[in-house]
Amino acid sequence: FGVSRTQALRLAPEGFAKKIESSKVVNVLEDASEKELPIMIFVGNRGIIQIHTGNVKKTLWHQQWFNVMDPDFNLHLDVTKIAEAWIVKKPTEDGEVTAIEVFNKEGDFIVQFFGKRKPGIPELQEWKDLVADLEK
């Protein structure tokens, strides 16, 4: 359609996409860890998408890097590269599914977060509550 993902989010009908402060991306990981809430994390580059599903346990800061240092999953997020973060609501057969989508200044995808779920299973209420807290 000739629009970037971030442009599409800006143009989305009311209620489907809301821009949030970039600093709140770290809150997603910290809150999920604190609440022992299983989440899905999608991280990609030109060649591959890595998907982690489960709890986030050990988080720590090192300079501008926010890190997840779990035995089965590592994430190193340079928060200075985050230009935009969005709450995105997607209609599905199982009801609404909510994502946090994160982009750099070029509009490239950095990371995407969902509450843990599978087709046929509605979104977790705990995830909805976490996302609602980000909107405050």
Stockholm file with secondary structure:
# STOCKHOLM 1.0

chainA/1-136         FGVSRTQALRLAPEGFAKKIESSKVVNVLEDASEKELPIMIFVGNRGIIQIHTGNVKKTLWHQQWFNVMDPDFNLHLDVTKIAEAWIVKKPTEDGEVTAIEVFNKEGDFIVQFFGKRKPGIPELQEWKDLVADLEK
#=GR chainA/1-136 SS CCCCHHHHHHHSCTTTEEEECTTHHHHHHHHHHHHTCCEEEEEECSSCEEEEEECCCCEEEETTEEEEEETTEEEEEEGGGCCEEEEEEEEETTEEEEEEEEECTTCCEEEEEEESCCTTSCCCHHHHHHHHHHTC
#=GC SS_cons         CCCCHHHHHHHSCTTTEEEECTTHHHHHHHHHHHHTCCEEEEEECSSCEEEEEECCCCEEEETTEEEEEETTEEEEEEGGGCCEEEEEEEEETTEEEEEEEEECTTCCEEEEEEESCCTTSCCCHHHHHHHHHHTC
//
